[in-house]
Amino acid sequence: MAPILYQSVLDRPLYDADRQPTLGNFTRVLSSAEFWSTLGTTLVFGLITTVLAVVIGTVFAVLLTRTDIPTRGVLNSFVLVPFYVSPLVLAFAWAIVYGPSGFVTLFVRANLGLPTWNLYSIGGMALVSSVYYVPYTYLYSTGSLALTDPQLEDAGRIAGAGPVRTLLSVTLPLLRPALAYGTLLTVVSAIELLSIPLVLGSPVGIQVLATYLYKLGLTGATTDFGGVAAVAVLMLIAITGLVWAQTRVTGQERRFVTVGGKGTRGRVLRLGNLGWPFAAVLWLYVVFGIAIPLVGILAQSATAFLSPLINPFTVLTSANYDVILGPNGYTSSIVNSLIVSVVGGAVGIVFIALCALIVYRSDFPGRKVVQYLALYPRAVPGLIVGVGFLWAFLLIPGLGGIRNTVFALMIAFVMRFIPIGFGAVGPSILRISNELDRAARVAGAGWLSTMWTILLPLLRPALLSGFVLLFISMLKEYSSALFLFARGSEVIGTTMIELWRQGNSGPVAALSAIQLAMTFIVLIVGQRLVGARLHG
């Protein structure tokens, strides 16, 4: 972060010997009409995205966790699919199916004679983004509902409330901490989101802060170093404030505790005749929001031209995959992504385990600082991570040699996803009684020996889960690589953006299909090894 703060108060690039301190970068940005217009668009986009994601995620969580809605097991699996899909792939998928020349758009216009929609708009961007963020609210809400005492809902039913009234009057109020956490997380994530606004907004001139930063740093005629740094600092201040608010909200959850010492068995509310209508609404979302776009991008990857006016089986081709996998193709980006994901995930989970053990199982005086630093990267947008590491490599002697290499990407990716791994390992450590630690210390073991022989073996499932989550997150990451990659160190995400800018939708779809296949193979193998669903 230091190089970004330093560059924001310099009148020239930080490596320029004639640089002078100035506040002119902030003055220039804050007096720019383009910046304020972009900020307004970002706020509207973030608000619509958050409202849609929180409402849809909460509806799914309540109905699938607390009712006997039909097919809830299958719906539970489908609603989580976007969690494992890159937002870049999701944006391409929706553009292929629902864009102006998309398969479904042309079908509705040609065969049904109905008016069509405009996906390339703020509302269209927000709708696609909300599909990507629904699993976040869903996961937080289901976790909270799993700990809610069902006797409270039984009391509501005994008092004469129907199933819907019970859900609205008892279940939803108990979800306020989870909803607050999910809301703030979605707001933070929407502000930093690049891929969906880049694919759906940039072609029609719609700009949010992330694409504004992308333009200043990468696609403009010249790189505005001071402007990039000033916008980055302003984004950091805003997002850090939101993360602080998120922490304050979750710190007041004790007043919502409903689980006592006496165990209770979870029960579900019977919807009766309302079950199938509710299930039909959820299936409409799953089919049109998730299934059709992903099937569409797979179909685009295997056809020369995807249109409802032509039978797709008559235009099947492997040409798109030949472009990616051929001798002059883009296999290096696939190999680089695998190297970064495997090695970076392994190094990251070791580092994260050490951090978590120090925070939760030591008396190290600086452990609270370690905890804060391990969670802070969630406040740093991916583009700013890339900018910070690029300038750090330029400033620090001896690090210039790894710039534009997969090692630079690996370091940046590990830093970016420390909070994800920490969130997977930390709660598991807290569930292990410290009586085991004390017994080992009484037997003469030192702290390191206790951690190695007792805690780490018990944490193997959590560590493996954390590794899989890091692997998937690094495999679909692209934003922090945009300032760091060069020819020969591309990853899948940067290659997809390059192909998209060239108008090669077929190869983009093929590379998206390859990334999807790799993701779900790793996910399935990881679940088999852990012995339980990772998202559980």
Secondary structure, 3 states (H helix, E strand, C coil): CHHHHHHHCECCCCCCCCCCECCHHHHHHHCCHHHHHHHHHHHHHHHHHHHHHHHHHHHHHHHHHHECCCCHHHHHHHHCHHHHCCHHHHHHHHHHHHCCCCHHHHHHHHHHCCCCCCCCCHHHHHHHHHHHHHHHHHHHHHHHHHCCCHHHHHHHHHCCCCHHHHHHHHHHHHCHHHHHHHHHHHHHHHHHCCHHHHHHCHHHCCCCHHHHHHHHHHHCCCCCHHHHHHHHHHHHHHHHHHHHHHHHHHCCHHHHCCCCCCCCCCCCECCHHHHHHHHHHHHHHHHHHHHHHHHHHHHHHCECCCCCCCCHHHCECCHHHHHHHCCCCCHHHHHHHHHHHHHHHHHHHHHHHHHHHHHHHCCCCCHHHHHHHHHHHHHCCHHHHHHHHHHHHHHCCCCHHHCCCHHHHHHHHHHHHHHHHHHHHHHHHHCCCCHHHHHHHHCCCCHHHHHHHHHHHHCHHHHHHHHHHHHHHHHHCCHHHCCCCCCCCCCHHHHHHHHHHCCCHHHHHHHHHHHHHHHHHHHHHHHHHHCCCCCC
